[in-house]
Amino acid sequence: MADMTLLLSRLVDAVPGARSAVLLSVDGLPKYWVGMDDSDKDTLAALASSMCSLAYQVGTRFGDSGSSGFRQVVTELGDIMLFVAAASAGSALAVLASREVDPRVMGYEIEMLVKQVPAHLATPNRMPGPNAGAGSQWA
């Protein structure tokens, strides 16, 4: 969908320091992306999916309610920051940015994007059955 790619481009263009963005499915498959080549978007989608799963498991195990939904993970590295946020049922958004990015602005822009197009962000469950997706619902 060209509209989703355009919205990701607007996010990257609107936030100073943003470099690239990937909308991914719960199982780590890239759906839409900007600012990355094919190899990098596949790798980032897989890594972001793993981060979402890890965050979900930490929330479930150690959260007060016993079942904490994944919302966002921000990772600060040497010269980049990685933002991974729940986008909709079965989807997440990963954004790479330079260290100069304002995390509050990035968080706000990600939240606005996710609210703007929730129907396009949902990824249907790929495995039918009673236990399909068990433990993999981030939102």
N, C-alpha and C positions, 0 to 999 in steps of 0.2 A: 504494500500500500504506500503510494507516494506521499500521502498526507502524513503518515506516521514518521516517515523519514524526514519530511519537512519539519515536523514538530521537534524531532530530536536535533535537527540542525539549528533550529531557533534557540533551543536550550543551550547548546554549545556556544552559539554566537552571542547569546544574551549575557552569559556569565563570564566576566574576565578571568582568564586562567583555565577555563574549561578546554579540554582537548578533544575528547571523543565520548560517544555514548553508545550503549548496546542495550536493546530491549531483548530479554531472554526468557525462555520458558523454564519451568520448574526443573526440568531435567537437563538444563544447561545448553539448550540449542538456541543460537541467535535467531531472532525474528526480524529485527530491523537494527540498523547501525549507521553511524556516521563517523568519519574521521579515522577509520581503521581499514587495513587490508583484510583479506579473507582469513589468513592464518591468525592474525591478532584477534579478530572478532570471535573466532571459534575458541581460542585460548581464554580470552577474558570472560566469555559466557560460561565456560566450564568452571573457571575459578570462582566467579561470582555465585554460581549455583552452589558450589561447595561452601562458600561463606554463609549463604542464606541458610543452608541446612545446618551448619554448625551453630549459628545464632539461634535458630529455632530450637535445637536440642538443648542448648544452654538455658534458654528461657523456660522450656518445658521441665527440665530437671531442677533448676534452681530458682525459678520464679515463684512468687508468693501464691499465685493461683493454681500452679501446677500445669497450666496450659497457656503459655505465653506465645502470642503470635509474633512473627518476625516483622519488624518495621523498617529499620535502617541500620547499616553498619558503615562506619567511616574509618578508613585505615590511613594513617599518616606514615608515609615512607620517606626515604631520604630526600627525593626531589619531586615526588608526586603525591597526590591524595586520591584515594579510591572511595567513591560513594556507591553503596549498593542499597537499594530501597525496594520494598515490596511495591509492585505496581498494581496488581489485581490478582484475582485467584489464579494461581499457576504461573504468574509472570513476575519478573523483577527488572529493575533498571539499574545498570552499572554505568557510572560516569567517571572518567579519568580526568584529572586536572593537575595543574602545577601547584606547588606549595603556596603560591601567592593568592590562590583563590580564597574568597571569603566563604567559610563553611556555612554561615547563616544564610547568605544569599543563595548558595547552591542548594541547600536544603529546602529553602522556600520555593525555588524554581522547580525542583524535582516534585515537590508536593503539588504545585499548581499544574504541572504537566500530567501527573497521575490523576488528579481530579478532573482534568479537562477531557480526557478520552478513555474512561474506564472500559467501555465496551470493546474497544480495539485492543486493550491490553490483556484481557483475559485469555488464558490458554486452556482449552478443554482438556480433560483428563484423557490420556492416551491409552490407559489400561482399564477396560471395563471390569466390573466385578465388585464384590462387597469390600475388599481390602484395597482397592485401587487408590493410590495416592496416600495411603496411611503414613503419617509422619512427614508428609511433604507439603502440607498446606501451610504456606508461610503467612498468609494474611488472615 
